[in-house]
Amino acid sequence: MLSTPIRLRIICALCVGEKNVSHLMDEIAVSQPSMSRHLNVLYRAGVVAKRRSGAQVFYRIAEDSVVLIRTAVCSQAQ
């Protein structure tokens, strides 16, 4: 689940706060289908939570432990 750089970048972006799909795509520069696929994997794994507001979907980190995992993984990758 954390094996792709895009998913790690999504988690890093969401560690700052909740964002909608458009903001994530602007920040990470991937296509909408790719972003949706990666967010779906993270959502099914319980890493991110989502809420709908009208036509927009907002994502956030589901649990604080995810931030700790991201920090550990990123520090090992450097």
N, CA, C and O atoms as a MOPAC input file, in Angstrom:
PM7 MOZYME 1SCF
protein

 N      0.81500 1    -1.18300 1     0.00000 1
 C      0.00000 1     0.00000 1     0.00000 1
 C      0.86500 1     1.25700 1     0.00000 1
 O      0.51200 1     2.24000 1    -0.65100 1
 N      1.97200 1     1.24800 1     0.70200 1
 C      2.88300 1     2.39800 1     0.71200 1
 C      4.04400 1     2.20900 1    -0.25500 1
 O      5.05800 1     2.90100 1    -0.16400 1
 N      3.89100 1     1.27100 1    -1.17800 1
 C      5.00500 1     0.94400 1    -2.06700 1
 C      5.15800 1     1.90600 1    -3.25000 1
 O      6.15400 1     1.83500 1    -3.97000 1
 N      4.21200 1     2.77900 1    -3.45500 1
 C      4.32400 1     3.68900 1    -4.59400 1
 C      4.61700 1     5.10900 1    -4.12300 1
 O      4.05000 1     5.56800 1    -3.13200 1
 N      5.49600 1     5.79800 1    -4.83000 1
 C      5.81600 1     7.18500 1    -4.46600 1
 C      4.59100 1     8.10300 1    -4.49000 1
 O      4.49500 1     9.03200 1    -3.68800 1
 N      3.66300 1     7.84600 1    -5.40200 1
 C      2.47500 1     8.70500 1    -5.47600 1
 C      1.66400 1     8.60700 1    -4.19100 1
 O      1.19600 1     9.62400 1    -3.68000 1
 N      1.49300 1     7.40900 1    -3.66600 1
 C      0.72800 1     7.25900 1    -2.42000 1
 C      1.42700 1     7.93800 1    -1.25700 1
 O      0.77300 1     8.54200 1    -0.40600 1
 N      2.74000 1     7.84700 1    -1.21300 1
 C      3.48100 1     8.55100 1    -0.16300 1
 C      3.31900 1    10.05900 1    -0.30500 1
 O      3.19300 1    10.76700 1     0.69400 1
 N      3.32100 1    10.54900 1    -1.53200 1
 C      3.12400 1    11.98100 1    -1.75700 1
 C      1.71300 1    12.41800 1    -1.36600 1
 O      1.52600 1    13.51400 1    -0.83700 1
 N      0.73100 1    11.57000 1    -1.62300 1
 C     -0.64200 1    11.87700 1    -1.20800 1
 C     -0.71300 1    11.96700 1     0.31200 1
 O     -1.30500 1    12.89900 1     0.85500 1
 N     -0.11400 1    11.00400 1     0.99200 1
 C     -0.11800 1    11.01600 1     2.45600 1
 C      0.58700 1    12.26500 1     2.97400 1
 O      0.09900 1    12.91400 1     3.89900 1
 N      1.72500 1    12.60200 1     2.38700 1
 C      2.44500 1    13.81200 1     2.80900 1
 C      1.58600 1    15.05200 1     2.62600 1
 O      1.55400 1    15.92200 1     3.49700 1
 N      0.89100 1    15.14000 1     1.50000 1
 C      0.03400 1    16.30100 1     1.24300 1
 C     -1.10400 1    16.37600 1     2.24800 1
 O     -1.48400 1    17.47000 1     2.66700 1
 N     -1.65000 1    15.24100 1     2.64000 1
 C     -2.77100 1    15.22900 1     3.57400 1
 C     -2.33300 1    15.39900 1     5.02300 1
 O     -3.15900 1    15.70300 1     5.88300 1
 N     -1.05600 1    15.20800 1     5.30300 1
 C     -0.56500 1    15.43800 1     6.66600 1
 C     -0.69700 1    16.91100 1     7.04400 1
 O     -0.77900 1    17.24700 1     8.22500 1
 N     -0.71900 1    17.77600 1     6.05300 1
 C     -0.86900 1    19.21300 1     6.28400 1
 C     -2.32500 1    19.55600 1     6.60300 1
 O     -2.59500 1    20.51600 1     7.32400 1
 N     -3.25800 1    18.77200 1     6.06500 1
 C     -4.67500 1    19.00900 1     6.30500 1
 C     -5.53500 1    18.42000 1     5.20800 1
 O     -5.02900 1    17.91700 1     4.20400 1
 N     -6.81700 1    18.48700 1     5.40600 1
 C     -7.80100 1    17.94600 1     4.47400 1
 C     -7.73900 1    18.67600 1     3.13000 1
 O     -7.57900 1    19.89500 1     3.07700 1
 N     -7.86900 1    17.89900 1     2.04100 1
 C     -7.84000 1    18.48700 1     0.69400 1
 C     -8.82400 1    17.75200 1    -0.19700 1
 O     -9.10200 1    16.56800 1    -0.00600 1
 N     -9.34700 1    18.48100 1    -1.17800 1
 C    -10.20100 1    17.80700 1    -2.15000 1
 C     -9.34400 1    17.23000 1    -3.27100 1
 O     -8.14300 1    17.49000 1    -3.35400 1
 N     -9.97300 1    16.45500 1    -4.11600 1
 C     -9.24400 1    15.75300 1    -5.17300 1
 C     -8.54300 1    16.74300 1    -6.10700 1
 O     -7.40700 1    16.50500 1    -6.51600 1
 N     -9.20200 1    17.83600 1    -6.44400 1
 C     -8.59300 1    18.82600 1    -7.34600 1
 C     -7.31100 1    19.40800 1    -6.77200 1
 O     -6.31700 1    19.54700 1    -7.48400 1
 N     -7.33000 1    19.74900 1    -5.48700 1
 C     -6.11800 1    20.28200 1    -4.85200 1
 C     -5.00200 1    19.24700 1    -4.83400 1
 O     -3.83900 1    19.57900 1    -5.06500 1
 N     -5.35100 1    18.00400 1    -4.56300 1
 C     -4.33600 1    16.94600 1    -4.56400 1
 C     -3.74700 1    16.76700 1    -5.96200 1
 O     -2.53600 1    16.59700 1    -6.10400 1
 N     -4.58900 1    16.80400 1    -6.99200 1
 C     -4.09400 1    16.64800 1    -8.36400 1
 C     -3.19800 1    17.81300 1    -8.75600 1
 O     -2.19900 1    17.60900 1    -9.44600 1
 N     -3.52400 1    19.01800 1    -8.33900 1
 C     -2.66500 1    20.17400 1    -8.62900 1
 C     -1.31100 1    20.03400 1    -7.95000 1
 O     -0.27300 1    20.34700 1    -8.53300 1
 N     -1.33400 1    19.56200 1    -6.71900 1
 C     -0.10700 1    19.44900 1    -5.93200 1
 C      0.77700 1    18.29800 1    -6.39400 1
 O      2.00300 1    18.40700 1    -6.36600 1
 N      0.17000 1    17.20800 1    -6.81400 1
 C      0.93200 1    16.00300 1    -7.13400 1
 C      1.08500 1    15.79900 1    -8.64800 1
 O      1.96100 1    15.05100 1    -9.08100 1
 N      0.25800 1    16.44300 1    -9.43800 1
 C      0.35900 1    16.40700 1   -10.90300 1
 C      0.24200 1    14.99600 1   -11.47200 1
 O      1.14400 1    14.50700 1   -12.15200 1
 N     -0.87200 1    14.36300 1   -11.18400 1
 C     -1.21500 1    13.08000 1   -11.79800 1
 C     -2.60200 1    13.21700 1   -12.41200 1
 O     -3.33800 1    14.15700 1   -12.11100 1
 N     -2.94100 1    12.28500 1   -13.26200 1
 C     -4.25300 1    12.32800 1   -13.90300 1
 C     -5.35300 1    12.00900 1   -12.88300 1
 O     -5.09700 1    11.42700 1   -11.82900 1
 N     -6.55900 1    12.39900 1   -13.22300 1
 C     -7.69500 1    12.15100 1   -12.32400 1
 C     -7.93100 1    10.65700 1   -12.11600 1
 O     -8.15000 1    10.24400 1   -10.97800 1
 N     -7.89800 1     9.82200 1   -13.16400 1
 C     -8.08800 1     8.38800 1   -12.92800 1
 C     -7.00500 1     7.78200 1   -12.02700 1
 O     -7.29600 1     6.93700 1   -11.18000 1
 N     -5.76600 1     8.21900 1   -12.21500 1
 C     -4.67200 1     7.72400 1   -11.38200 1
 C     -4.85700 1     8.15600 1    -9.92600 1
 O     -4.68600 1     7.35000 1    -9.01100 1
 N     -5.20600 1     9.43100 1    -9.71100 1
 C     -5.42600 1     9.93500 1    -8.36100 1
 C     -6.56300 1     9.17200 1    -7.68900 1
 O     -6.44700 1     8.77800 1    -6.52900 1
 N     -7.64800 1     8.96400 1    -8.40800 1
 C     -8.79500 1     8.24000 1    -7.84300 1
 C     -8.42200 1     6.82000 1    -7.45400 1
 O     -8.83500 1     6.32700 1    -6.40400 1
 N     -7.64200 1     6.16700 1    -8.30000 1
 C     -7.22300 1     4.78900 1    -8.01900 1
 C     -6.36700 1     4.73300 1    -6.74300 1
 O     -6.58400 1     3.87500 1    -5.88800 1
 N     -5.40700 1     5.63900 1    -6.62000 1
 C     -4.53700 1     5.64400 1    -5.45300 1
 C     -5.30900 1     6.02000 1    -4.18400 1
 O     -5.09300 1     5.42100 1    -3.13000 1
 N     -6.19700 1     6.99700 1    -4.27700 1
 C     -7.00300 1     7.37200 1    -3.11400 1
 C     -7.91400 1     6.22700 1    -2.68600 1
 O     -8.13000 1     6.01800 1    -1.49200 1
 N     -8.44600 1     5.49100 1    -3.64800 1
 C     -9.30100 1     4.35100 1    -3.33000 1
 C     -8.52400 1     3.27200 1    -2.57500 1
 O     -9.03400 1     2.69300 1    -1.61600 1
 N     -7.30000 1     3.00600 1    -3.00500 1
 C     -6.45500 1     2.02300 1    -2.30000 1
 C     -6.20300 1     2.48000 1    -0.86300 1
 O     -6.32300 1     1.69400 1     0.07700 1
 N     -5.85200 1     3.76000 1    -0.70200 1
 C     -5.58500 1     4.29800 1     0.63800 1
 C     -6.84400 1     4.29500 1     1.50400 1
 O     -6.77200 1     4.03600 1     2.70500 1
 N     -7.98600 1     4.57700 1     0.90300 1
 C     -9.25200 1     4.58600 1     1.64000 1
 C     -9.61400 1     3.16600 1     2.09400 1
 O     -9.97400 1     2.95700 1     3.25300 1
 N     -9.52100 1     2.20500 1     1.19200 1
 C     -9.85600 1     0.81100 1     1.53900 1
 C     -8.92400 1     0.26400 1     2.61200 1
 O     -9.31600 1    -0.59900 1     3.39800 1
 N     -7.69700 1     0.76300 1     2.64500 1
 C     -6.72900 1     0.31100 1     3.66000 1
 C     -6.92100 1     1.03500 1     4.99000 1
 O     -6.28000 1     0.68700 1     5.98100 1
 N     -7.79600 1     2.03500 1     5.01900 1
 C     -8.03800 1     2.76400 1     6.26200 1
 C     -7.02900 1     3.85600 1     6.55400 1
 O     -6.99000 1     4.38700 1     7.66400 1
 N     -6.21500 1     4.19500 1     5.57200 1
 C     -5.19200 1     5.22200 1     5.75100 1
 C     -5.80600 1     6.61100 1     5.67400 1
 O     -5.43600 1     7.50200 1     6.43800 1
 N     -6.74700 1     6.79600 1     4.74700 1
 C     -7.42000 1     8.07800 1     4.60800 1
 C     -8.91600 1     7.90500 1     4.84500 1
 O     -9.47700 1     6.82600 1     4.65500 1
 N     -9.53500 1     8.98600 1     5.26000 1
 C    -10.99200 1     9.04600 1     5.40000 1
 C    -11.47600 1    10.07900 1     4.39800 1
 O    -10.70100 1    10.91900 1     3.93900 1
 N    -12.75000 1    10.01900 1     4.06100 1
 C    -13.27300 1    10.98100 1     3.09900 1
 C    -14.64600 1    11.47400 1     3.52600 1
 O    -15.36700 1    10.82200 1     4.28100 1
 N    -14.97700 1    12.65100 1     3.01300 1
 C    -16.31400 1    13.20000 1     3.21200 1
 C    -16.71200 1    13.90700 1     1.92400 1
 O    -15.87400 1    14.44800 1     1.20200 1
 N    -17.99500 1    13.88800 1     1.66100 1
 C    -18.52000 1    14.52600 1     0.45700 1
 C    -19.17300 1    15.84300 1     0.83900 1
 O    -19.91100 1    15.93300 1     1.82000 1
 N    -18.88500 1    16.86100 1     0.04200 1
 C    -19.51700 1    18.16700 1     0.19900 1
 C    -19.98400 1    18.59400 1    -1.19000 1
 O    -19.19900 1    19.10200 1    -1.99100 1
 N    -21.25900 1    18.38500 1    -1.46200 1
 C    -21.76900 1    18.64200 1    -2.79800 1
 C    -21.15000 1    17.67200 1    -3.78000 1
 O    -21.20700 1    16.45800 1    -3.58100 1
 N    -20.56000 1    18.19800 1    -4.83900 1
 C    -19.92800 1    17.35300 1    -5.85000 1
 C    -18.48200 1    17.02500 1    -5.51700 1
 O    -17.86600 1    16.20000 1    -6.19100 1
 N    -17.93100 1    17.65800 1    -4.49000 1
 C    -16.51900 1    17.45600 1    -4.14600 1
 C    -16.35100 1    16.40500 1    -3.05200 1
 O    -17.19900 1    16.24600 1    -2.17400 1
 N    -15.23500 1    15.69900 1    -3.13700 1
 C    -14.86600 1    14.74000 1    -2.10500 1
 C    -13.58300 1    15.23900 1    -1.46300 1
 O    -12.61200 1    15.54900 1    -2.15300 1
 N    -13.58700 1    15.31400 1    -0.14100 1
 C    -12.42700 1    15.76300 1     0.62100 1
 C    -11.81300 1    14.57100 1     1.34200 1
 O    -12.52200 1    13.73800 1     1.90600 1
 N    -10.49100 1    14.50000 1     1.31700 1
 C     -9.75500 1    13.41800 1     1.97500 1
 C     -8.91700 1    13.98200 1     3.10700 1
 O     -8.46900 1    15.12800 1     3.06600 1
 N     -8.71700 1    13.15700 1     4.11000 1
 C     -7.87800 1    13.51500 1     5.25600 1
 C     -7.24000 1    12.23000 1     5.78500 1
 O     -7.68700 1    11.12500 1     5.47600 1
 N     -6.19900 1    12.39500 1     6.57800 1
 C     -5.56200 1    11.24800 1     7.22500 1
 C     -6.55100 1    10.66800 1     8.23200 1
 O     -7.13900 1    11.40600 1     9.02300 1
 N     -6.73500 1     9.35800 1     8.20600 1
 C     -7.74100 1     8.71400 1     9.04900 1
 C     -7.31500 1     8.64300 1    10.51400 1
 O     -8.13900 1     8.82800 1    11.41000 1
 N     -6.03500 1     8.37600 1    10.76000 1
 C     -5.54400 1     8.21800 1    12.13200 1
 C     -4.16000 1     8.84800 1    12.26400 1
 O     -3.38900 1     8.89100 1    11.30500 1
 N     -3.86200 1     9.33000 1    13.45500 1
 C     -2.55200 1     9.93900 1    13.70300 1
 C     -1.40200 1     8.95700 1    13.49400 1
 O     -0.28700 1     9.36600 1    13.17100 1
 N     -1.66500 1     7.68000 1    13.67400 1
 C     -0.60400 1     6.68900 1    13.50500 1
 C     -0.07700 1     6.67500 1    12.06800 1
 O      1.07200 1     6.29600 1    11.84000 1
 N     -0.89100 1     7.07700 1    11.11000 1
 C     -0.44700 1     7.12800 1     9.71200 1
 C      0.69000 1     8.12900 1     9.54900 1
 O      1.62700 1     7.88800 1     8.78800 1
 N      0.61000 1     9.24500 1    10.25600 1
 C      1.66000 1    10.26200 1    10.18800 1
 C      2.97500 1     9.67900 1    10.71200 1
 O      4.03800 1     9.93700 1    10.14700 1
 N      2.90500 1     8.90100 1    11.78200 1
 C      4.11200 1     8.26800 1    12.32800 1
 C      4.70800 1     7.26500 1    11.34800 1
 O      5.92600 1     7.19100 1    11.18700 1
 N      3.84300 1     6.49800 1    10.69800 1
 C      4.31300 1     5.52100 1     9.71100 1
 C      4.98300 1     6.24200 1     8.54000 1
 O      6.04600 1     5.82900 1     8.07500 1
 N      4.35300 1     7.32400 1     8.06700 1
 C      4.92600 1     8.08800 1     6.95800 1
 C      6.29800 1     8.62100 1     7.32600 1
 O      7.23000 1     8.55600 1     6.52500 1
 N      6.42200 1     9.14700 1     8.53100 1
 C      7.70500 1     9.69200 1     8.98200 1
 C      8.76400 1     8.60200 1     9.00900 1
 O      9.89500 1     8.82100 1     8.57500 1
 N      8.40400 1     7.43500 1     9.51600 1
 C      9.35700 1     6.32200 1     9.57100 1
 C      9.77100 1     5.87200 1     8.18500 1
 O     10.95600 1     5.65400 1     7.93600 1
 N      8.81900 1     5.73000 1     7.28200 1
 C      9.12600 1     5.28000 1     5.93000 1
 C      9.97800 1     6.31000 1     5.19600 1
 O     10.96200 1     5.95800 1     4.54800 1
 N      9.60200 1     7.57300 1     5.29700 1
 C     10.34700 1     8.61200 1     4.58900 1
 C     11.76300 1     8.76700 1     5.11900 1
 O     12.68200 1     9.03400 1     4.34400 1
 N     11.95700 1     8.60600 1     6.41400 1
 C     13.29700 1     8.74300 1     6.98500 1
 C     14.17800 1     7.57200 1     6.55800 1
 O     15.38800 1     7.74400 1     6.41100 1
 N     13.60600 1     6.39100 1     6.35500 1
 C     14.38300 1     5.23200 1     5.90600 1
 C     14.73000 1     5.33200 1     4.42900 1
 O     15.73200 1     4.77200 1     3.98300 1
 N     13.90500 1     6.04300 1     3.67300 1
 C     14.11100 1     6.13700 1     2.22300 1
 C     15.18300 1     7.15700 1     1.86000 1
 O     15.67000 1     7.15900 1     0.73000 1
 N     15.55500 1     8.01700 1     2.79000 1
 C     16.53300 1     9.05100 1     2.47100 1
 C     17.93900 1     8.59000 1     2.60400 1
 O     18.86800 1     9.36200 1     2.36500 1

